[in-house]
């Protein structure tokens, strides 16, 4: 099995995996969700199912407490690189791409946000692999996973994309409070 050599490869594998609809290459909606998925993968999934052999710890970025919880600028840099190279496509999301609760949540956040939240809480973007990205992953260029490792990645993505964003954030904020001490939305998420 070939190792994943960097965060860009991991992002491509994550975008290729099945999500809550059960379809391969299911897009991930929203930068915040994608960021928390990378964080949770490193914290909770990488060491299971022999994934630490494929995903060495040093390929995943370091996270720090930020305005919206755990954050790594490297995830954004790598995502931007993949977009510029034509492996990942970013599109504007419409209501039909979101879970019903998520639409309500984004509408609420947009209505109640402060000026410091302006950029992050715009209606989210959808990230998906392009045909070039799909071919890259299928050829094993982003790393080779066994069937059980793919199953673990599919299940992880299904769980993270099948719930509304606030529930995902509430989970991160309660399980990893040390990464949310600088958050400007903490009280909205966990009700303090």
C-alpha positions in Angstrom: 0.0 0.0 0.0 1.3 3.4 -1.0 1.4 6.1 1.7 -0.3 9.4 1.6 2.6 11.9 1.4 0.9 15.2 2.1 -2.3 16.9 3.2 -3.2 17.6 -0.5 -3.4 13.9 -1.1 -5.5 13.4 2.0 -7.9 16.1 0.9 -8.3 14.4 -2.5 -9.0 11.0 -0.8 -11.5 12.6 1.5 -13.3 14.3 -1.5 -13.3 11.0 -3.4 -14.8 9.0 -0.5 -18.6 8.3 -0.2 -20.5 10.6 2.1 -24.0 10.4 3.5 -25.6 9.9 0.1 -23.5 6.8 -0.5 -22.1 8.2 -3.8 -18.4 8.2 -4.6 -16.9 11.7 -4.9 -19.7 13.3 -2.9 -18.8 17.0 -2.5 -18.1 18.5 0.9 -20.1 21.7 1.6 -18.4 24.5 3.4 -14.9 25.4 4.5 -15.8 25.1 8.1 -17.1 21.5 7.7 -14.0 20.6 5.7 -11.7 22.1 8.2 -13.3 20.2 11.1 -13.3 17.0 9.2 -9.5 17.2 8.7 -9.1 18.0 12.4 -11.4 15.1 13.5 -9.7 12.7 11.2 -6.3 13.4 12.8 -7.7 13.2 16.3 -10.0 10.2 16.0 -9.7 8.2 12.9 -6.1 8.1 11.6 -4.9 5.7 14.3 -7.7 3.3 13.7 -7.9 0.6 11.0 -4.2 0.8 10.4 -4.6 4.2 8.8 -1.5 5.5 10.7 0.5 3.3 8.3 -1.0 5.1 5.3 -1.5 8.5 6.8 1.7 9.4 8.7 1.1 12.0 11.4 3.4 14.5 9.8 1.3 14.8 6.6 -1.6 16.4 8.5 -1.4 20.0 9.5 -1.1 21.4 13.0 -4.3 23.0 14.3 -4.6 26.0 16.6 -7.5 27.7 18.4 -9.0 30.3 16.1 -12.2 32.4 15.6 -14.2 29.4 14.6 -12.5 26.6 16.6 -9.6 24.4 15.5 -8.0 25.9 12.4 -5.0 25.3 10.1 -4.1 27.7 7.4 -2.3 24.8 5.7 -5.7 23.2 4.8 -6.8 26.4 3.0 -3.4 26.7 1.2 -3.5 23.0 0.1 -7.1 23.4 -1.1 -6.3 26.5 -3.0 -3.4 24.7 -4.6 -5.6 21.8 -5.7 -8.1 24.2 -7.2 -5.4 26.1 -9.1 -4.0 22.8 -10.4 -7.4 21.7 -11.6 -7.9 18.7 -9.2 -10.7 20.3 -7.1 -13.6 22.5 -8.2 -15.3 25.0 -6.0 -18.9 26.0 -6.7 -21.4 28.2 -4.9 -24.0 26.2 -3.0 -27.7 26.4 -3.4 -30.3 25.4 -0.9 -30.7 22.0 -2.6 -27.1 21.1 -1.8 -27.6 21.5 2.0 -29.5 19.5 4.6 -32.7 21.3 5.7 -31.3 22.1 9.1 -28.1 23.4 7.6 -30.0 25.9 5.5 -31.7 27.2 8.6 -28.4 27.3 10.5 -26.6 29.3 7.8 -29.6 31.7 7.5 -29.5 32.2 11.3 -25.8 32.7 11.4 -25.9 35.2 8.5 -28.7 37.2 10.2 -26.9 37.3 13.6 -23.2 37.5 12.6 -20.9 40.3 13.6 -18.5 42.1 11.3 -15.6 39.7 12.3 -17.7 36.8 11.1 -18.6 38.3 7.7 -16.2 36.2 5.5 -16.6 32.8 7.2 -20.4 32.8 7.4 -21.3 33.6 3.9 -23.4 30.9 2.2 -21.0 28.0 1.9 -19.0 26.7 -1.1 -19.1 23.1 -2.3 -15.8 21.3 -2.9 -15.6 18.4 -5.3 -13.0 16.5 -7.3 -12.7 17.3 -11.0 -12.3 14.5 -13.6 -8.5 15.0 -13.3 -8.7 14.7 -9.5 -10.8 11.5 -9.8 -8.3 9.9 -12.2 -5.4 10.9 -9.9 -7.1 9.2 -6.9 -8.1 6.1 -9.0 -4.6 5.7 -10.2 -3.3 5.5 -6.6 -1.3 8.7 -7.0 -2.8 10.1 -3.8 -2.1 6.9 -1.9 -3.4 3.4 -1.9 -5.9 2.3 0.7 -7.1 -1.2 1.4 -10.8 -2.0 1.3 -11.1 -1.8 5.1 -9.3 1.5 5.1 -11.6 2.9 2.4 -14.6 1.6 4.5 -13.2 3.6 7.5 -12.8 6.7 5.4 -16.3 6.3 3.8 -17.9 5.9 7.2 -16.0 8.9 8.6 -17.2 11.1 5.8 -20.7 9.8 6.0 -20.9 10.7 9.7 -19.4 14.1 9.1 -21.5 15.1 6.1 -24.8 13.5 7.3 -25.3 15.9 10.2 -26.0 19.7 10.2 -23.0 21.9 10.7 -24.0 23.1 14.2 -24.1 19.5 15.4 -20.6 18.8 14.0 -19.3 22.0 15.6 -21.0 21.2 18.9 -19.2 17.8 18.9 -15.8 19.4 18.3 -16.4 22.2 20.8 -17.4 19.9 23.6 -14.9 17.1 23.0 -11.9 19.4 22.2 -12.6 22.6 24.2 -8.9 23.6 24.3 -9.2 24.2 20.5 -12.2 26.6 20.8 -11.1 29.1 23.5 -10.6 31.8 20.9 -13.8 31.1 19.1 -16.2 34.1 18.4 -19.1 31.7 18.0 -18.5 29.5 21.0 -21.6 30.6 23.0 -23.8 30.1 19.9 -22.5 26.5 19.5 -22.5 25.2 23.1 -24.9 27.7 24.7 -22.6 29.2 27.3 
